[in-house]
Amino acid sequence: MKIKRLILGALETNCYVLTDENTGDCVIIDPAYNAQQVVDYLSDNHLTPIAILLTHGHFDHCGGVSCITDKYDVPVYCHNLDVAMAHYAQHNEYSIPARNCDVTNPFDNEDDICVGNYHISVMHTPGHTPGSVCYFVYNYMFSGDTLFAGSIGRTDLAQGNPKQMIDSLCRIARIKADYIMYPGHDISSTLSNEQANNMYLAGVIRFD
């Protein structure tokens, strides 16, 4: 699997394109506004999108979905608790450019998502938003705005919840397998590195 990172939108969101190099099918995670870069990348590399996954419903993670769905008939997955938030992305409180996002495949559990040759595990990690999730594909973890390299997502925004964030971090801290971690912003890391050195993630173990 090939992973392409595109940094999109005013808040420099990490959008990821996961490509099955045997088929050319790809899964797109968190396309922010100005997702024309994603469309151009797909076209230039003759790729076929088969799913769009949202780690949560904030405008800077879904505001470019419609740019892709205008051109491709592709399902959009998001936790049910963040569907309304994504739907009103254009009306974000910061007036930052975004387009409303219509989720076609909401889910409300942690069942796996199977599309094409991809088997994607879902972990519900509320705290940053009620419907925040992490996706696991092979040995990769896409942590959205739950977990960053050396930090965690904010909980002081609308619908953020510090108690839920602690509970989510406790679950992540207990994960035994290691993953290459791709967050919603900034640089990548590994889960083992964050478990050992991220003060927020390592710290929750002492309070669990």
C-alpha positions in Angstrom: 0.0 0.0 0.0 1.3 3.5 -0.9 0.4 6.4 1.3 0.4 10.0 -0.1 0.1 12.9 2.3 -1.4 16.1 1.0 -1.5 19.2 3.3 -4.8 21.0 2.6 -6.8 24.0 3.8 -6.2 27.0 6.0 -5.3 24.8 9.0 -2.9 22.6 7.1 -4.9 19.4 7.5 -3.2 16.1 6.6 -5.2 14.4 3.9 -4.1 10.9 3.1 -4.6 8.9 -0.1 -4.1 5.1 0.5 -3.5 3.3 -2.8 -3.6 -0.4 -3.6 -0.8 -0.5 -6.1 -2.1 -3.8 -7.6 -5.5 -2.3 -8.5 -5.2 1.5 -8.5 -8.1 1.7 -6.0 -7.6 4.2 -3.3 -9.1 5.3 0.0 -9.0 9.0 1.0 -8.9 10.2 4.6 -9.9 13.7 5.7 -10.0 15.8 2.5 -9.9 19.5 3.6 -10.9 22.5 1.5 -9.0 22.9 -1.8 -9.3 19.2 -2.4 -8.7 19.9 -6.1 -5.2 18.8 -5.2 -6.6 15.4 -4.4 -8.6 15.2 -7.6 -5.5 16.2 -9.6 -3.4 13.6 -7.8 -6.0 10.9 -8.6 -6.2 11.9 -12.2 -2.4 12.2 -12.7 -1.9 8.7 -11.2 -4.9 7.1 -12.8 -6.4 6.1 -9.4 -9.9 5.2 -8.6 -11.3 6.3 -5.2 -13.5 3.7 -3.5 -14.1 5.4 -0.2 -13.6 8.6 1.8 -13.1 8.2 5.5 -13.5 11.0 8.0 -11.7 10.8 11.4 -14.2 13.4 12.6 -16.6 16.0 11.4 -14.7 19.3 11.8 -14.8 21.5 8.7 -11.0 21.3 8.2 -11.3 17.5 7.8 -14.3 17.3 5.6 -14.6 20.6 3.8 -13.2 19.3 0.6 -15.3 16.1 0.3 -17.8 17.5 -2.1 -15.0 18.5 -4.5 -14.2 14.8 -4.8 -17.8 13.5 -4.8 -18.7 16.0 -7.5 -16.4 14.1 -9.8 -16.5 10.6 -8.4 -19.4 8.5 -7.1 -17.7 7.4 -3.9 -19.1 6.6 -0.4 -18.3 8.9 2.6 -17.8 7.2 6.0 -18.1 9.1 9.3 -19.2 8.2 12.9 -22.9 9.0 13.3 -22.2 11.4 16.1 -20.3 13.8 13.8 -22.6 13.6 10.7 -24.5 16.8 11.5 -21.2 18.7 12.2 -19.8 17.7 8.8 -23.1 18.6 7.1 -22.7 22.2 8.2 -19.0 22.5 7.6 -19.5 25.7 5.5 -21.0 27.5 8.5 -18.0 27.0 10.8 -17.5 29.6 13.5 -14.3 30.8 12.0 -15.8 31.6 8.6 -12.9 29.6 7.0 -13.7 28.3 3.5 -15.2 24.9 3.5 -18.1 23.1 1.7 -20.8 21.2 3.5 -20.2 17.4 3.6 -22.9 14.9 3.1 -22.0 11.5 4.8 -23.4 8.6 2.9 -22.3 5.8 5.2 -22.6 6.8 8.8 -21.6 4.2 11.4 -22.2 4.0 15.1 -20.0 1.2 16.3 -16.5 -0.2 15.8 -17.2 -2.7 13.1 -14.6 -3.0 10.5 -15.0 -1.2 7.2 -14.3 -3.4 4.2 -13.9 -1.7 0.8 -12.0 -3.2 -2.2 -9.0 -5.0 -0.8 -9.0 -2.8 2.3 -9.9 -4.1 5.8 -10.0 -1.1 8.0 -10.5 -1.3 11.8 -12.2 1.5 13.6 -11.7 2.7 17.2 -14.1 5.2 18.5 -12.1 7.8 20.4 -14.4 10.7 21.5 -13.0 13.7 23.2 -12.0 16.1 20.4 -15.4 15.6 19.0 -18.2 13.1 20.0 -17.6 11.0 16.9 -13.8 11.1 16.6 -12.3 7.8 15.5 -8.9 6.3 14.7 -8.5 4.0 11.7 -6.1 1.1 11.5 -5.0 -0.3 8.2 -2.3 -2.9 8.1 0.5 -1.5 10.4 -0.7 2.1 10.0 -2.8 4.2 12.4 -4.7 7.3 11.3 -5.4 9.1 14.5 -7.1 12.3 13.2 -7.1 15.0 15.9 -7.2 12.5 18.8 -3.4 12.0 19.0 -0.6 14.0 17.5 3.2 13.6 17.6 4.0 14.8 21.1 0.5 16.2 21.8 -3.3 15.5 21.6 -6.3 17.2 20.1 -8.1 20.1 21.8 -11.1 19.5 24.0 -12.1 23.1 24.5 -13.9 23.5 21.2 -17.6 23.0 20.7 -18.6 19.5 21.7 -15.1 18.7 23.0 -15.1 16.6 26.2 -11.9 16.3 28.4 -13.2 13.3 30.3 -14.0 11.4 27.1 -10.5 12.3 25.8 -8.9 10.8 28.8 -10.9 7.6 28.4 -9.9 7.4 24.7 -6.3 8.0 25.5 -6.4 5.2 28.1 -7.7 2.8 25.5 -4.9 3.9 23.0 -2.3 3.6 25.8 -3.3 -0.1 26.2 -2.8 -1.0 22.6 -0.1 -3.7 22.5 0.8 -3.6 18.8 2.9 -0.9 17.3 1.7 1.3 14.4 3.1 4.0 12.2 0.9 6.9 13.2 -0.4 9.4 10.8 -2.2 12.3 12.6 -4.6 14.9 11.3 -2.0 17.7 11.5 1.8 18.0 11.6 4.3 15.1 11.4 4.0 11.4 11.7 5.2 9.2 14.5 4.9 5.7 15.9 2.4 4.6 18.5 5.2 3.1 20.6 7.0 6.4 20.6 3.9 8.2 21.7 3.1 5.7 24.4 6.6 6.2 25.8 7.2 9.9 25.3 4.0 11.8 24.7 3.3 13.3 28.1 -0.5 13.3 27.5 -0.6 9.6 26.5 2.0 8.3 28.9 0.5 10.3 31.7 -3.0 8.7 31.5 -1.6 5.3 32.4 -0.8 6.7 35.9 -4.4 7.8 36.4 -6.1 4.8 34.9 
